[in-house]
Amino acid sequence: MTSWPTRTLGRSGVSVTTMGLGTATLGGARVPLTDAERRAIVRAAWDGGLRYVDTAPFYGVGAAERAVGDALRDEPRDSWVLSTKVGRLLRPNPAGTPDPDGRLTPLPFSVAYDYGHDAILRSVEDSLQRLGLARMIFSMFTTSAPISTATRRRGICNGCASPATPPSPG
């Protein structure tokens, strides 16, 4: 197994391998993948020494999160870092209506954009359920929309940047 150097993320104290696995392609939005192929890609990254995995509900409307969880759930949870995104909730799409941007949707969901306080909490909880995990290290916003003061006050996004609030230096 390759041993990758690690770096600390800003002032967080969280260390990640300098190479991580981004799972957007695992969603199968442009190229169809089977569940077994998704899990095999995650396992190959693990076997190659990668200990940072980034995923999102948007990637294959949940398929990537499921693959990550299925592939890594039994690994010691303190030995790897997981990040996901908030702001895009998955809603049932029983009619199977195609995604307007042409993405393939391997699971029967469509995306609803919501960056409100309750939606952020729901997004994290939903991601944990799809992953089959009890915790993740951090969630990121994927938006150019302003993050509300109420969301910041509740501690959901301390230190987050948005057009309304530029990132702090450092």
Phi and psi in degrees as GROMACS dihedral restraints (atoms count N, CA, C in turn):
[ dihedral_restraints ]
;  ai    aj    ak    al  type     phi  dphi    fc
    3     4     5     6     1   -74.2    20    10
    4     5     6     7     1   139.2    20    10
    6     7     8     9     1  -107.1    20    10
    7     8     9    10     1   113.1    20    10
    9    10    11    12     1   -88.6    20    10
   10    11    12    13     1   142.6    20    10
   12    13    14    15     1   -63.8    20    10
   13    14    15    16     1   160.7    20    10
   15    16    17    18     1  -119.0    20    10
   16    17    18    19     1   159.1    20    10
   18    19    20    21     1  -136.2    20    10
   19    20    21    22     1   150.1    20    10
   21    22    23    24     1   -88.5    20    10
   22    23    24    25     1   135.2    20    10
   24    25    26    27     1   -77.9    20    10
   25    26    27    28     1   105.9    20    10
   27    28    29    30     1    49.8    20    10
   28    29    30    31     1  -129.9    20    10
   30    31    32    33     1  -101.8    20    10
   31    32    33    34     1    16.9    20    10
   33    34    35    36     1   -74.5    20    10
   34    35    36    37     1   -27.3    20    10
   36    37    38    39     1    83.9    20    10
   37    38    39    40     1    -3.3    20    10
   39    40    41    42     1   -86.7    20    10
   40    41    42    43     1   124.7    20    10
   42    43    44    45     1  -101.1    20    10
   43    44    45    46     1   135.9    20    10
   45    46    47    48     1  -128.7    20    10
   46    47    48    49     1   154.9    20    10
   48    49    50    51     1   -66.7    20    10
   49    50    51    52     1   149.1    20    10
   51    52    53    54     1   -67.0    20    10
   52    53    54    55     1   -17.7    20    10
   54    55    56    57     1  -118.6    20    10
   55    56    57    58     1   133.0    20    10
   57    58    59    60     1  -128.5    20    10
   58    59    60    61     1   173.8    20    10
   60    61    62    63     1  -104.3    20    10
   61    62    63    64     1   115.5    20    10
   63    64    65    66     1   -92.2    20    10
   64    65    66    67     1   131.9    20    10
   66    67    68    69     1  -106.8    20    10
   67    68    69    70     1    17.9    20    10
   69    70    71    72     1   -56.0    20    10
   70    71    72    73     1   -43.4    20    10
   72    73    74    75     1   -69.5    20    10
   73    74    75    76     1   -21.7    20    10
   75    76    77    78     1   -66.0    20    10
   76    77    78    79     1   -20.2    20    10
   78    79    80    81     1   -67.6    20    10
   79    80    81    82     1   -18.5    20    10
   81    82    83    84     1    70.1    20    10
   82    83    84    85     1    26.4    20    10
   84    85    86    87     1   -68.0    20    10
   85    86    87    88     1   -29.4    20    10
   87    88    89    90     1  -115.3    20    10
   88    89    90    91     1   -33.2    20    10
   90    91    92    93     1  -126.3    20    10
   91    92    93    94     1   120.1    20    10
   93    94    95    96     1   -62.4    20    10
   94    95    96    97     1   138.7    20    10
   96    97    98    99     1  -131.0    20    10
   97    98    99   100     1   147.6    20    10
   99   100   101   102     1   -84.0    20    10
  100   101   102   103     1   165.3    20    10
  102   103   104   105     1   -60.3    20    10
  103   104   105   106     1   -40.9    20    10
  105   106   107   108     1   -62.8    20    10
  106   107   108   109     1   -40.4    20    10
  108   109   110   111     1   -65.1    20    10
  109   110   111   112     1   -40.3    20    10
  111   112   113   114     1   -60.8    20    10
  112   113   114   115     1   -49.4    20    10
  114   115   116   117     1   -63.1    20    10
  115   116   117   118     1   -38.3    20    10
  117   118   119   120     1   -64.1    20    10
  118   119   120   121     1   -36.8    20    10
  120   121   122   123     1   -64.8    20    10
  121   122   123   124     1   -44.6    20    10
  123   124   125   126     1   -64.0    20    10
  124   125   126   127     1   -42.9    20    10
  126   127   128   129     1   -64.6    20    10
  127   128   129   130     1   -38.4    20    10
  129   130   131   132     1   -63.1    20    10
  130   131   132   133     1   -39.8    20    10
  132   133   134   135     1   -63.9    20    10
  133   134   135   136     1   -43.9    20    10
  135   136   137   138     1   -60.7    20    10
  136   137   138   139     1   -48.5    20    10
  138   139   140   141     1   -62.4    20    10
  139   140   141   142     1   -26.4    20    10
  141   142   143   144     1   -83.6    20    10
  142   143   144   145     1     3.1    20    10
  144   145   146   147     1    94.4    20    10
  145   146   147   148     1     2.0    20    10
  147   148   149   150     1   -73.2    20    10
  148   149   150   151     1   131.5    20    10
  150   151   152   153     1  -126.0    20    10
  151   152   153   154     1    15.3    20    10
  153   154   155   156     1  -125.1    20    10
  154   155   156   157     1   125.7    20    10
  156   157   158   159     1  -127.6    20    10
  157   158   159   160     1   129.0    20    10
  159   160   161   162     1  -114.7    20    10
  160   161   162   163     1   132.5    20    10
  162   163   164   165     1  -141.1    20    10
  163   164   165   166     1  -175.7    20    10
  165   166   167   168     1  -166.8    20    10
  166   167   168   169     1   151.0    20    10
  168   169   170   171     1   -58.1    20    10
  169   170   171   172     1   -33.6    20    10
  171   172   173   174     1   -65.7    20    10
  172   173   174   175     1   -27.4    20    10
  174   175   176   177     1   -72.4    20    10
  175   176   177   178     1   100.0    20    10
  177   178   179   180     1    69.0    20    10
  178   179   180   181     1    29.7    20    10
  180   181   182   183     1    39.7    20    10
  181   182   183   184     1    54.2    20    10
  183   184   185   186     1   103.1    20    10
  184   185   186   187     1   -16.8    20    10
  186   187   188   189     1   -62.8    20    10
  187   188   189   190     1   -40.0    20    10
  189   190   191   192     1   -66.6    20    10
  190   191   192   193     1   -43.2    20    10
  192   193   194   195     1   -60.7    20    10
  193   194   195   196     1   -43.1    20    10
  195   196   197   198     1   -61.0    20    10
  196   197   198   199     1   -43.3    20    10
  198   199   200   201     1   -62.7    20    10
  199   200   201   202     1   -44.1    20    10
  201   202   203   204     1   -60.8    20    10
  202   203   204   205     1   -48.9    20    10
  204   205   206   207     1   -61.3    20    10
  205   206   207   208     1   -45.3    20    10
  207   208   209   210     1   -63.5    20    10
  208   209   210   211     1   -37.2    20    10
  210   211   212   213     1   -78.6    20    10
  211   212   213   214     1   -31.1    20    10
  213   214   215   216     1  -117.4    20    10
  214   215   216   217     1    -0.6    20    10
  216   217   218   219     1   -54.6    20    10
  217   218   219   220     1   -35.6    20    10
  219   220   221   222     1   -88.9    20    10
  220   221   222   223     1    -1.9    20    10
  222   223   224   225     1   -78.1    20    10
  223   224   225   226     1   148.6    20    10
  225   226   227   228     1   -55.0    20    10
  226   227   228   229     1   122.6    20    10
  228   229   230   231     1   -63.2    20    10
  229   230   231   232     1   -27.5    20    10
  231   232   233   234     1   -82.1    20    10
  232   233   234   235     1    -0.5    20    10
  234   235   236   237     1   -97.2    20    10
  235   236   237   238     1    -0.1    20    10
  237   238   239   240     1  -149.2    20    10
  238   239   240   241     1   156.5    20    10
  240   241   242   243     1  -113.3    20    10
  241   242   243   244     1   133.1    20    10
  243   244   245   246     1  -120.4    20    10
  244   245   246   247     1   134.9    20    10
  246   247   248   249     1  -128.3    20    10
  247   248   249   250     1   151.0    20    10
  249   250   251   252     1  -140.3    20    10
  250   251   252   253     1  -173.2    20    10
  252   253   254   255     1  -119.9    20    10
  253   254   255   256     1   159.5    20    10
  255   256   257   258     1  -126.0    20    10
  256   257   258   259     1   162.6    20    10
  258   259   260   261     1   111.4    20    10
  259   260   261   262     1   -12.1    20    10
  261   262   263   264     1  -126.7    20    10
  262   263   264   265     1   109.1    20    10
  264   265   266   267     1   -94.4    20    10
  265   266   267   268     1   147.6    20    10
  267   268   269   270     1   -97.0    20    10
  268   269   270   271     1   132.8    20    10
  270   271   272   273     1  -120.6    20    10
  271   272   273   274     1   143.7    20    10
  273   274   275   276     1   -56.5    20    10
  274   275   276   277     1   140.1    20    10
  276   277   278   279     1  -129.8    20    10
  277   278   279   280     1    69.9    20    10
  279   280   281   282     1   -62.7    20    10
  280   281   282   283     1   -24.6    20    10
  282   283   284   285     1   -77.4    20    10
  283   284   285   286     1   -13.6    20    10
  285   286   287   288     1    67.2    20    10
  286   287   288   289     1    28.9    20    10
  288   289   290   291     1   -57.3    20    10
  289   290   291   292     1   130.0    20    10
  291   292   293   294     1   -62.0    20    10
  292   293   294   295     1   149.7    20    10
  294   295   296   297     1   -65.6    20    10
  295   296   297   298     1   136.9    20    10
  297   298   299   300     1   -61.7    20    10
  298   299   300   301     1   -23.7    20    10
  300   301   302   303     1   -92.8    20    10
  301   302   303   304     1     7.0    20    10
  303   304   305   306     1    88.8    20    10
  304   305   306   307     1     1.1    20    10
  306   307   308   309     1   -66.7    20    10
  307   308   309   310     1   144.9    20    10
  309   310   311   312     1   -75.8    20    10
  310   311   312   313     1   142.4    20    10
  312   313   314   315     1  -122.3    20    10
  313   314   315   316     1    96.3    20    10
  315   316   317   318     1   -68.5    20    10
  316   317   318   319     1   -18.7    20    10
  318   319   320   321     1  -118.1    20    10
  319   320   321   322     1   154.3    20    10
  321   322   323   324     1   -80.2    20    10
  322   323   324   325     1    62.1    20    10
  324   325   326   327     1  -133.5    20    10
  325   326   327   328     1   159.5    20    10
  327   328   329   330     1  -125.4    20    10
  328   329   330   331     1   165.7    20    10
  330   331   332   333     1  -100.9    20    10
  331   332   333   334     1   133.8    20    10
  333   334   335   336     1  -117.7    20    10
  334   335   336   337     1   129.5    20    10
  336   337   338   339     1   -89.2    20    10
  337   338   339   340     1   125.8    20    10
  339   340   341   342     1  -157.1    20    10
  340   341   342   343     1   115.7    20    10
  342   343   344   345     1  -109.0    20    10
  343   344   345   346     1    19.0    20    10
  345   346   347   348     1   -75.5    20    10
  346   347   348   349     1   165.3    20    10
  348   349   350   351     1   -52.7    20    10
  349   350   351   352     1   -54.8    20    10
  351   352   353   354     1   -64.2    20    10
  352   353   354   355     1   -36.6    20    10
  354   355   356   357     1   -66.7    20    10
  355   356   357   358     1   -35.5    20    10
  357   358   359   360     1   -64.4    20    10
  358   359   360   361     1   -46.1    20    10
  360   361   362   363     1   -61.6    20    10
  361   362   363   364     1   -43.4    20    10
  363   364   365   366     1   -62.4    20    10
  364   365   366   367     1   -40.8    20    10
  366   367   368   369     1   -61.2    20    10
  367   368   369   370     1   -44.6    20    10
  369   370   371   372     1   -63.4    20    10
  370   371   372   373     1   -47.0    20    10
  372   373   374   375     1   -60.8    20    10
  373   374   375   376     1   -44.1    20    10
  375   376   377   378     1   -63.1    20    10
  376   377   378   379     1   -41.6    20    10
  378   379   380   381     1   -61.9    20    10
  379   380   381   382     1   -44.1    20    10
  381   382   383   384     1   -60.4    20    10
  382   383   384   385     1   -37.9    20    10
  384   385   386   387     1   -66.7    20    10
  385   386   387   388     1   -45.0    20    10
  387   388   389   390     1   -63.1    20    10
  388   389   390   391     1   -38.1    20    10
  390   391   392   393     1   -73.5    20    10
  391   392   393   394     1   -24.0    20    10
  393   394   395   396     1    70.5    20    10
  394   395   396   397     1    32.8    20    10
  396   397   398   399     1  -122.0    20    10
  397   398   399   400     1   160.2    20    10
  399   400   401   402     1   -95.4    20    10
  400   401   402   403     1   -15.5    20    10
  402   403   404   405     1  -157.3    20    10
  403   404   405   406     1   158.1    20    10
  405   406   407   408     1  -132.1    20    10
  406   407   408   409     1   167.9    20    10
  408   409   410   411     1   -82.8    20    10
  409   410   411   412     1   -47.1    20    10
  411   412   413   414     1  -156.6    20    10
  412   413   414   415     1   158.0    20    10
  414   415   416   417     1  -120.1    20    10
  415   416   417   418     1   148.0    20    10
  417   418   419   420     1  -120.7    20    10
  418   419   420   421     1   150.1    20    10
  420   421   422   423     1   -81.9    20    10
  421   422   423   424     1   140.0    20    10
  423   424   425   426     1  -120.9    20    10
  424   425   426   427     1    78.6    20    10
  426   427   428   429     1  -154.9    20    10
  427   428   429   430     1   158.2    20    10
  429   430   431   432     1  -111.2    20    10
  430   431   432   433     1     6.5    20    10
  432   433   434   435     1   -81.1    20    10
  433   434   435   436     1   149.5    20    10
  435   436   437   438     1   -62.3    20    10
  436   437   438   439     1   143.0    20    10
  438   439   440   441     1   -94.0    20    10
  439   440   441   442     1   128.8    20    10
  441   442   443   444     1   -67.1    20    10
  442   443   444   445     1   152.0    20    10
  444   445   446   447     1   -62.3    20    10
  445   446   447   448     1   -37.3    20    10
  447   448   449   450     1   -62.3    20    10
  448   449   450   451     1   -40.5    20    10
  450   451   452   453     1   -63.5    20    10
  451   452   453   454     1   -42.8    20    10
  453   454   455   456     1   -64.4    20    10
  454   455   456   457     1   -42.7    20    10
  456   457   458   459     1   -62.1    20    10
  457   458   459   460     1   -34.3    20    10
  459   460   461   462     1   -77.4    20    10
  460   461   462   463     1    -0.4    20    10
  462   463   464   465     1    80.2    20    10
  463   464   465   466     1     9.5    20    10
  465   466   467   468     1   -71.9    20    10
  466   467   468   469     1   -33.2    20    10
  468   469   470   471     1  -140.3    20    10
  469   470   471   472     1    56.6    20    10
  471   472   473   474     1   -69.0    20    10
  472   473   474   475     1   127.6    20    10
  474   475   476   477     1    83.6    20    10
  475   476   477   478     1     3.2    20    10
  477   478   479   480     1   -71.9    20    10
  478   479   480   481     1   151.9    20    10
  480   481   482   483     1  -108.3    20    10
  481   482   483   484     1   146.8    20    10
  483   484   485   486     1  -153.9    20    10
  484   485   486   487     1   170.7    20    10
  486   487   488   489     1   -55.4    20    10
  487   488   489   490     1   -30.0    20    10
  489   490   491   492     1   -77.0    20    10
  490   491   492   493     1   -23.4    20    10
  492   493   494   495     1  -137.5    20    10
  493   494   495   496     1   103.6    20    10
  495   496   497   498     1   -62.8    20    10
  496   497   498   499     1   153.7    20    10
  498   499   500   501     1   -64.5    20    10
  499   500   501   502     1   147.3    20    10
  501   502   503   504     1   -77.4    20    10
  502   503   504   505     1   147.6    20    10
  504   505   506   507     1   -65.4    20    10
  505   506   507   508     1   152.3    20    10
